Amino acid sequence: MRVPPLPAEQWDDDVLSALAVMLPEERRNPEGAGNLLATLVRHPKLTKAFLRFNVHLLFGSTLPPRLREVAVLRVAHLHNAAYEWEAHVVMGRDVGLTDDDIDGIQRGEAVDELDRAVIEAVDECTAKSVISDGTWTVLREHLDERQRMDLVFTIGCYGALAMAINTFGVEPD
């Protein structure tokens, strides 16, 4: 672990303010926040800015929650981000992903055309930082412009988060 969670005795008003963007008051503590947020709050200003963006992707995005989770799980798998993977398997199940869907995401496979296009979009963005014309065409058939924009930023945000998780050595809760 390169960057450990912030010890409880160092939690101050800046830390609590940063977490207020995402967490209810009763979870603004080392145990309630979990290892990831407890690590990120070592830099409260960055955490607050990041969480505002992340809250949009989780709760304000135009992308349907199920598709968001397809994308996030594929990102987590490609980046070998165990913390992100474990958290989003639970969230994925909550929005309708089955164990077969989740296994397929790991293999880069899906029965549904849109799910396949989302997986391909993640793979392409991860490998080349661009979605191919063919994949974009399929996405355009199913998603409006804002949804496609939210998809691209979801892929990028969770890719960045996976890099932070892996680099900092954040351990699963």
One Martini backbone bead per residue (centre of mass of N, CA, C, O) as a GRO file, in nm:
protein
  173
    1MET     BB    1   0.090   0.042   0.028
    2ARG     BB    2   0.133   0.375  -0.067
    3VAL     BB    3  -0.167   0.489   0.016
    4PRO     BB    4  -0.315   0.530   0.294
    5PRO     BB    5  -0.546   0.569   0.493
    6LEU     BB    6  -0.678   0.805   0.680
    7PRO     BB    7  -0.659   0.870   0.987
    8ALA     BB    8  -0.899   0.950   1.210
    9GLU     BB    9  -0.730   1.185   1.360
   10GLN     BB   10  -0.717   1.349   1.059
   11TRP     BB   11  -1.003   1.424   1.054
   12ASP     BB   12  -1.156   1.701   0.906
   13ASP     BB   13  -1.338   1.949   0.763
   14ASP     BB   14  -1.224   1.897   0.477
   15VAL     BB   15  -1.295   1.601   0.462
   16LEU     BB   16  -1.599   1.624   0.518
   17SER     BB   17  -1.656   1.812   0.278
   18ALA     BB   18  -1.565   1.621   0.052
   19LEU     BB   19  -1.776   1.387   0.132
   20ALA     BB   20  -2.052   1.547   0.107
   21VAL     BB   21  -2.093   1.500  -0.200
   22MET     BB   22  -2.166   1.169  -0.135
   23LEU     BB   23  -2.207   1.148   0.178
   24PRO     BB   24  -2.350   1.085   0.448
   25GLU     BB   25  -2.284   1.170   0.765
   26GLU     BB   26  -2.269   0.864   0.882
   27ARG     BB   27  -2.018   0.803   0.651
   28ARG     BB   28  -1.805   1.029   0.767
   29ASN     BB   29  -1.580   0.781   0.796
   30PRO     BB   30  -1.356   0.536   0.772
   31GLU     BB   31  -1.568   0.304   0.764
   32GLY     BB   32  -1.800   0.434   0.582
   33ALA     BB   33  -1.612   0.510   0.332
   34GLY     BB   34  -1.371   0.348   0.297
   35ASN     BB   35  -1.068   0.299   0.149
   36LEU     BB   36  -1.085   0.486  -0.088
   37LEU     BB   37  -1.187   0.752   0.044
   38ALA     BB   38  -0.975   0.742   0.279
   39THR     BB   39  -0.748   0.797   0.071
   40LEU     BB   40  -0.836   1.047  -0.096
   41VAL     BB   41  -0.853   1.249   0.165
   42ARG     BB   42  -0.551   1.337   0.158
   43HIS     BB   43  -0.701   1.517  -0.085
   44PRO     BB   44  -0.965   1.709  -0.051
   45LYS     BB   45  -0.985   1.887  -0.305
   46LEU     BB   46  -0.971   1.658  -0.512
   47THR     BB   47  -1.202   1.487  -0.401
   48LYS     BB   48  -1.428   1.691  -0.440
   49ALA     BB   49  -1.399   1.718  -0.746
   50PHE     BB   50  -1.425   1.421  -0.821
   51LEU     BB   51  -1.703   1.361  -0.683
   52ARG     BB   52  -1.873   1.545  -0.853
   53PHE     BB   53  -1.826   1.388  -1.113
   54ASN     BB   54  -1.903   1.102  -1.009
   55VAL     BB   55  -2.194   1.171  -0.929
   56HIS     BB   56  -2.290   1.221  -1.207
   57LEU     BB   57  -2.227   0.934  -1.321
   58LEU     BB   58  -2.412   0.785  -1.103
   59PHE     BB   59  -2.684   1.009  -1.081
   60GLY     BB   60  -2.683   1.218  -1.363
   61SER     BB   61  -2.679   1.045  -1.590
   62THR     BB   62  -2.800   0.943  -1.914
   63LEU     BB   63  -2.704   0.675  -1.858
   64PRO     BB   64  -2.787   0.380  -1.806
   65PRO     BB   65  -2.707   0.196  -1.534
   66ARG     BB   66  -2.643  -0.071  -1.675
   67LEU     BB   67  -2.438   0.047  -1.881
   68ARG     BB   68  -2.248   0.167  -1.679
   69GLU     BB   69  -2.170  -0.111  -1.553
   70VAL     BB   70  -2.052  -0.235  -1.799
   71ALA     BB   71  -1.827  -0.028  -1.830
   72VAL     BB   72  -1.696  -0.041  -1.547
   73LEU     BB   73  -1.632  -0.342  -1.547
   74ARG     BB   74  -1.447  -0.337  -1.792
   75VAL     BB   75  -1.245  -0.142  -1.679
   76ALA     BB   76  -1.170  -0.303  -1.426
   77HIS     BB   77  -1.069  -0.548  -1.578
   78LEU     BB   78  -0.848  -0.415  -1.762
   79HIS     BB   79  -0.709  -0.283  -1.482
   80ASN     BB   80  -0.711  -0.468  -1.233
   81ALA     BB   81  -0.956  -0.352  -1.028
   82ALA     BB   82  -1.072  -0.488  -0.752
   83TYR     BB   83  -1.228  -0.271  -0.606
   84GLU     BB   84  -1.406  -0.185  -0.845
   85TRP     BB   85  -1.521  -0.457  -0.914
   86GLU     BB   86  -1.662  -0.533  -0.647
   87ALA     BB   87  -1.848  -0.284  -0.631
   88HIS     BB   88  -1.978  -0.323  -0.934
   89VAL     BB   89  -2.109  -0.593  -0.904
   90VAL     BB   90  -2.321  -0.503  -0.705
   91MET     BB   91  -2.436  -0.272  -0.877
   92GLY     BB   92  -2.506  -0.443  -1.123
   93ARG     BB   93  -2.712  -0.625  -0.986
   94ASP     BB   94  -2.900  -0.384  -0.898
   95VAL     BB   95  -2.941  -0.323  -1.238
   96GLY     BB   96  -2.958  -0.642  -1.378
   97LEU     BB   97  -2.713  -0.805  -1.365
   98THR     BB   98  -2.580  -1.102  -1.435
   99ASP     BB   99  -2.357  -1.347  -1.410
  100ASP     BB  100  -2.338  -1.382  -1.717
  101ASP     BB  101  -2.281  -1.088  -1.782
  102ILE     BB  102  -2.023  -1.062  -1.608
  103ASP     BB  103  -1.863  -1.284  -1.747
  104GLY     BB  104  -1.877  -1.152  -2.030
  105ILE     BB  105  -1.727  -0.894  -1.962
  106GLN     BB  106  -1.458  -1.035  -1.904
  107ARG     BB  107  -1.451  -1.164  -2.207
  108GLY     BB  108  -1.593  -0.954  -2.414
  109GLU     BB  109  -1.906  -1.034  -2.393
  110ALA     BB  110  -2.234  -1.027  -2.571
  111VAL     BB  111  -2.560  -1.055  -2.680
  112ASP     BB  112  -2.603  -0.763  -2.690
  113GLU     BB  113  -2.537  -0.505  -2.898
  114LEU     BB  114  -2.496  -0.275  -2.691
  115ASP     BB  115  -2.309  -0.418  -2.496
  116ARG     BB  116  -2.091  -0.472  -2.707
  117ALA     BB  117  -2.037  -0.172  -2.771
  118VAL     BB  118  -1.946  -0.093  -2.489
  119ILE     BB  119  -1.712  -0.287  -2.468
  120GLU     BB  120  -1.566  -0.179  -2.719
  121ALA     BB  121  -1.535   0.110  -2.621
  122VAL     BB  122  -1.353   0.040  -2.385
  123ASP     BB  123  -1.132  -0.102  -2.539
  124GLU     BB  124  -1.062   0.136  -2.730
  125CYS     BB  125  -1.003   0.354  -2.519
  126THR     BB  126  -0.780   0.195  -2.374
  127ALA     BB  127  -0.594   0.147  -2.632
  128LYS     BB  128  -0.660   0.450  -2.815
  129SER     BB  129  -0.854   0.690  -2.720
  130VAL     BB  130  -1.089   0.562  -2.916
  131ILE     BB  131  -1.377   0.539  -3.106
  132SER     BB  132  -1.490   0.377  -3.347
  133ASP     BB  133  -1.699   0.408  -3.609
  134GLY     BB  134  -1.852   0.141  -3.574
  135THR     BB  135  -1.921   0.173  -3.273
  136TRP     BB  136  -2.054   0.453  -3.291
  137THR     BB  137  -2.288   0.366  -3.472
  138VAL     BB  138  -2.418   0.175  -3.271
  139LEU     BB  139  -2.454   0.378  -3.043
  140ARG     BB  140  -2.633   0.580  -3.211
  141GLU     BB  141  -2.878   0.374  -3.240
  142HIS     BB  142  -2.923   0.384  -2.897
  143LEU     BB  143  -2.788   0.668  -2.841
  144ASP     BB  144  -2.753   0.968  -2.748
  145GLU     BB  145  -2.537   1.219  -2.726
  146ARG     BB  146  -2.522   1.235  -2.412
  147GLN     BB  147  -2.481   0.936  -2.364
  148ARG     BB  148  -2.214   0.918  -2.518
  149MET     BB  149  -2.067   1.119  -2.344
  150ASP     BB  150  -2.106   0.973  -2.074
  151LEU     BB  151  -1.953   0.722  -2.160
  152VAL     BB  152  -1.675   0.843  -2.208
  153PHE     BB  153  -1.649   0.961  -1.913
  154THR     BB  154  -1.679   0.693  -1.768
  155ILE     BB  155  -1.433   0.556  -1.882
  156GLY     BB  156  -1.226   0.772  -1.791
  157CYS     BB  157  -1.286   0.788  -1.488
  158TYR     BB  158  -1.250   0.478  -1.423
  159GLY     BB  159  -0.965   0.464  -1.529
  160ALA     BB  160  -0.841   0.666  -1.332
  161LEU     BB  161  -0.932   0.520  -1.077
  162ALA     BB  162  -0.781   0.257  -1.132
  163MET     BB  163  -0.501   0.383  -1.130
  164ALA     BB  164  -0.516   0.482  -0.840
  165ILE     BB  165  -0.573   0.220  -0.697
  166ASN     BB  166  -0.319   0.069  -0.800
  167THR     BB  167  -0.100   0.278  -0.715
  168PHE     BB  168  -0.190   0.308  -0.404
  169GLY     BB  169  -0.311   0.026  -0.290
  170VAL     BB  170  -0.607  -0.035  -0.269
  171GLU     BB  171  -0.802  -0.209  -0.051
  172PRO     BB  172  -1.036  -0.404   0.007
  173ASP     BB  173  -1.305  -0.411   0.240
   0.00000   0.00000   0.00000
